[in-house]
Amino acid sequence: MVRGIGSLMAVVAAVVAFSMTAAGSVVYIGGTGAISTSDPPEGPLGLLSGGEVATAVLDYEVTSSGQDMYLTLTVTNTSPAFLGTDTGAGIDAPEISDIMFCAPSVVTNMTLLSVDSVAASAAGWGFAYSQNHEPGSGFGFLKNNFDAFVDGGPPAPSPVIASIFDPCLTDGPGSPTLASPVSFIFKLSFAGVAAPEGMTDDWFVNKQILGNPTYVAAAKFMSGANGGSGTVTDGEAFPLPVPAPASLLLALVGLAGIRAGFRKSIQA
């Protein structure tokens, strides 16, 4: 049991290490101050409809090549795993099916080029850009809050991003299931003009630069164990994903799957 808990703490330490070594600017989904479409609008809980905790780390990196500028958005699902109550459901962690985020007003358009080095047209992810929070973006009471919408489906294929804490990447909703982290590369457009001088990753996470939106980003999560779902926004602090009591079973039966997930992430 001690060895199992030690291994689990090593996984938690890896999440902390990721946050300290991220390539660009980071936004944390969930945690203190986050809102979910499954909560009352005033409820800073960020829980899914089945009561599940859902968290993620979004890492933004801006690069340029000649006159072109690109955004790499790396998504790591850090949702804790738990023992589900549905018949036949085992230990499971929520999966990410959609990602929404804000962009500075100088960006007039964005094009999704690839997902984990796979061309966007073959990766199964849809993408829509609605500059300056135009009507039609967002979900529920989060409507009109985001410029960019990365859609994993449905319809099929319905790709999802698994949590680094999920011991099994094939037991949840959505297919194909991708192991965290997953990197999305976008080409940025500026109304036919060159990229603005001095543009950095921070332009995508700084609320003042973004026009002071209520939320910077959000992700839609689905859970296979309890069947819960919800769109969760960024919170106020780093949401360290401490597993719920039932999730302590990971120390006994889930560690092999977690290690396999990390190996898959590294190989990707």
N, C-alpha and C positions, 0 to 999 in steps of 0.2 A: 504493500500500500504506500509506503514511504517513497519507494522508487517511482511509483505511478504519479504521485503528487509532485515529486520533483520534476518529472518530465513535463507535467502540465504547466508548472511554473516556468519552465524553460520556454514553452510556447508563448506564454504571456510576455515573458521578457523579450521574445523575438518581435512581438508587436510594438513594444516600447522602443526597441532598437530601430525598427522601421521608421517610427515617427521622428527619430532623432537624425536619421540618415537620408530622409527623403530628398530627391533631387531638386525639387522646386518649392513652391508654396503649397501648404497643406490645409485642407478643410476636413473637419471631423463631423461625420453624420451621426446623429443620435446623442445620447448623454444628456447632461443637465441643460435645460432650456430648449431642447429639441421639441418639435411638434410633429404629431402624426395625424394623418387623415382618419385614424381610428380613435383619436382622442377628441374630447371637446376642444373647440378652438383655443380655449384658455388653458388647456391642460399641458404643462411642460413635461410630458412623460416620454414621448417618442416610442410608445409601445405599439405592437401590431394588434389586430383584432382578436387574436387568440391569447393575448397577454404576453407574447414573446418580446424579448429585448432584441432590437436590431441596430447594429452599428457598422460603420464603414470609415475608411480613410480615403480621401480623394487627393491625389498629388498632381499638381499642375506644373508643367515645364514648357516654357516658350523657347523655341529655337528658330534660327533663320538660315536660309541658303540662297545667296544672291539677293534678289528682290523679294523672295517669297518668305513667309513666316508661318510657323507651324506650332500647334499646341498638342502636347502629349499629355493625356489625362490617364493616370494610372489609378485603378480602382482596386482596393483591397477590402474584402468583406471580413469584418472582425466580429460578426454576431456570435454570441455564445451558443453552444449546442445545449439541448435539453431533452429530457425524456418525454415523448409525446403521449397524448391520451387517446388518439384515434386508434381504432382496432388495427393491429398489425404494425403500427408505427413504432420505430425504435428511436434511438438517439438521433437528433436532427438539429440543424441550424438553419435560420432563414436564408434564402437565396435572393440575390439582387436581379430584378428583371428589367428595370428602367433606371436611367440616371438623368437628372435635370440640373442645370447650373446656369449662373448668370455670366454675361460677357460685357466688357466695357463698350460704351456706345460707339466708339470709333470703329469697332468691328461690324461691318455691314453684312457679312455673310460668313458661314463656316461650312466646310465640306468634309464629311467623314471619309478618310482615305483607307484606313486599315484598322483591324482589331487583332492584336497579338501577331502582327506580321502577315495576317491574312487579309486579302483585299476586301473592302467593305461590302462589295457586291456579292461575295461568297460567304461572308461571315455570319449572315443572318440577322444582323442588327440594323434597324432602321434609324434614320436621323432626320430631325427637322429643326430649322433655325428660325426664330421669330424675334427680330431685332427690337430692343427696347420694351420687352415684355408685352408684345401685342396680344390682343385677345386670342384665345385658343390654346395657349400654353399652360402647362401645370395641371394639377389634379385637385378636384374638390375646392376647399377654401384656400388652396395654394394657387389657384388659377391666376394667370397673368403675373406670376412672380419670377418666371425663368425665361431665358432667351433660347437655350439649347435643350433639346429633348432627344436622348438616346433611347431607342425603343427596342427591347428584346422580344417583343411579341406578347400574346399571340397575334396573328396566326403563325402556324408552324413554318419554318423552324422557330422555336422559342428559346433562344439561348439565355442562360442565367449564369451568375457568378456565385460560386459556392464560398462559404466561410472557411477561413483557415482552421476553424475549430470543428468543422463537420467531419466525422469519421468515415462517412460514406458519401461519395459524390454522385451516386446514382439513385438515391432513395427519395429525392424531392421532386417538386413540380418543375417543368421546363426541360428542354433538351435541345442542343447539347449543353452539358454542365461544364463550365470552365473553372479551373482552379485559380484562386487568387494568387498573385495580383494579375489583373488584365489591363492592358494598355490600349487606349484609343488614340489614334493620331488624326488630327484635323488640320486642314489648310485654312488659313485665315484670309479674308478679303477685306479691303478697305476702300470700297467705291472706286476701284480702278487706280488708286494712288498707292504710292509706296507705303510700307509699314511705318507707323509713327516712330520717331526717334525716342529711344529710351524705354520702349515697351518691355515689360518684364512679366514674370509669372505672377507677381503681386497684383497686377491689374485685374486678375480674374478672382481674387479673393478679398481685396480691400474694399470694404463697403462704401467708403467715401468715393473712390474711383468709380465704383459700379452704380453710383447714384443713390446710395443708402437704401438698398432693398431690405425688406424684413428678413429674408433668408438668402444665403449665397448659393446654396445647392440643396439637393434632396435626392433620395433614392427610393424606388419602390421595391419592397421586399415581399416574398411569399414563403410560407412555411409548409413543409410536407407533413410534419407530425401533428400539429394542432389545426392545420388548415388556415392559419391566420394570415393576414396581409395588411398592407398599409404603406403609405408614402411618408417617409421620415425626413425631416429637414436637418440642417446643421444645428448644433447646439452651442453652448457657451464655453465648454471645456472639453479636454481630451476624454472621450468615453472609454476608459480602460475596461475591456469586456471581461468582467469577473463572472465566471459561470454561476448559474443558479444552483441550489443544492442538488437538484436531480442531475445536473450536469457533472457532478463529481464522479458519476459513473464513467465519465470519459477516462478517468485515471486507471480504470480497470479494463474497459473494453474498447475504448476509442483511440488509444494512442497510436496504434499501428496505422490506422486510417489517416490520422493527422500527419504523421511522418510521411506517409505516401503522398498526401496533398502537397506538403512542402517540397518533396522531391519533384513532383510534377511541375510545380511553380518554377523551380529553379531550372529544370530542363527546358521549359517553355521559353 
